[in-house]
Amino acid sequence: MEVPITQFRRNLFELLNKALEGAEIVVTHKGQRLKIVPEKQPSSRLSRITPMQVMVDESFDMNDPAFKAEWLAMMEKEWESDWDRDFGPAPSASTRPAVPPKATKS
């Protein structure tokens, strides 16, 4: 984006914020061109996240069958509650209509 010096003065902070976001700002003054760029490249929002240290016992085994069964049961319970909230209770096996067998070609 190229702007004359008068427009740059009027919109100084707006143009500087655009430059910080990664836009190239070129200001013309007395026939000279000046480029405004940030000292560092703009960082993504993801790069600004502060990492969090998570402490896990060294003896913890994520592949332990008991652990997997416990977590699977918790996830199924959450899925069922989400289903019930969104669509109402799921029909029980006794109230489901029987599915006729598919016809086979002879």
C-alpha positions in Angstrom: 0.0 0.0 0.0 1.5 3.3 -1.0 0.3 6.5 0.6 1.4 10.2 0.4 2.8 11.8 3.5 -0.4 13.8 4.3 -2.5 10.7 4.3 0.1 8.9 6.4 0.0 11.8 9.0 -3.9 11.6 9.1 -4.0 7.8 9.5 -0.7 7.2 11.3 -1.9 4.7 13.9 -4.1 2.8 11.5 -1.3 2.4 8.9 1.2 1.4 11.6 -1.2 -1.3 12.9 -1.6 -2.6 9.3 2.2 -2.7 9.0 2.4 -4.6 12.2 -0.1 -7.1 10.8 2.2 -7.7 7.8 1.0 -5.2 5.2 3.7 -3.3 3.3 3.3 0.4 3.8 5.2 2.8 1.5 5.1 6.5 2.2 6.0 9.0 -0.5 7.5 12.3 0.6 9.3 14.8 -1.8 9.6 12.2 -4.4 11.3 9.7 -2.1 9.7 6.4 -1.0 10.0 5.1 2.5 9.0 1.6 3.4 7.6 0.9 6.9 8.0 -2.7 8.0 8.1 -4.2 11.5 11.5 -5.1 12.9 10.3 -8.7 13.5 8.0 -10.6 11.2 4.4 -10.6 12.4 3.7 -13.5 14.6 0.7 -15.7 14.3 -1.8 -15.8 17.2 -0.8 -19.4 17.7 2.9 -18.4 18.2 1.9 -16.1 21.0 0.4 -18.8 23.2 2.3 -19.4 26.4 3.2 -23.0 26.7 1.9 -24.7 29.8 3.9 -27.3 31.6 1.9 -30.4 32.3 3.1 -32.7 35.1 2.5 -36.4 34.5 3.7 -39.2 36.7 6.5 -41.0 34.9 4.9 -44.4 35.7 1.7 -43.4 33.9 0.9 -45.7 31.0 -1.6 -44.3 28.5 -1.9 -47.7 26.9 -3.1 -49.4 30.1 -6.3 -51.3 29.3 -8.0 -50.2 32.5 -7.2 -46.6 31.8 -8.5 -46.9 28.2 -11.7 -48.6 29.4 -12.4 -45.9 32.0 -11.9 -43.1 29.5 -14.0 -44.8 26.9 -16.8 -45.2 29.4 -16.5 -41.5 30.2 -16.5 -40.5 26.6 -19.5 -42.6 25.8 -21.4 -41.1 28.7 -20.6 -37.6 27.3 -21.6 -38.6 23.8 -24.9 -39.9 25.0 -25.7 -36.8 27.1 -24.8 -34.6 24.0 -27.1 -36.8 21.9 -30.0 -36.6 24.4 -29.5 -32.8 24.7 -29.6 -32.3 20.9 -32.0 -35.0 19.7 -33.8 -36.4 22.7 -33.3 -39.9 24.2 -32.1 -42.5 21.8 -34.7 -45.3 21.2 -34.2 -48.5 23.1 -33.6 -51.8 21.4 -37.1 -52.9 22.1 -38.8 -49.9 20.5 -36.6 -49.8 17.4 -38.4 -50.9 14.2 -37.2 -54.2 12.8 -35.0 -53.8 9.8 -36.1 -56.2 7.0 -33.4 -58.3 5.5 -32.1 -57.0 2.1 -33.3 -58.8 -0.9 -30.7 -60.9 -2.7 -30.6 -61.2 -6.5 -31.1 -64.6 -7.9 
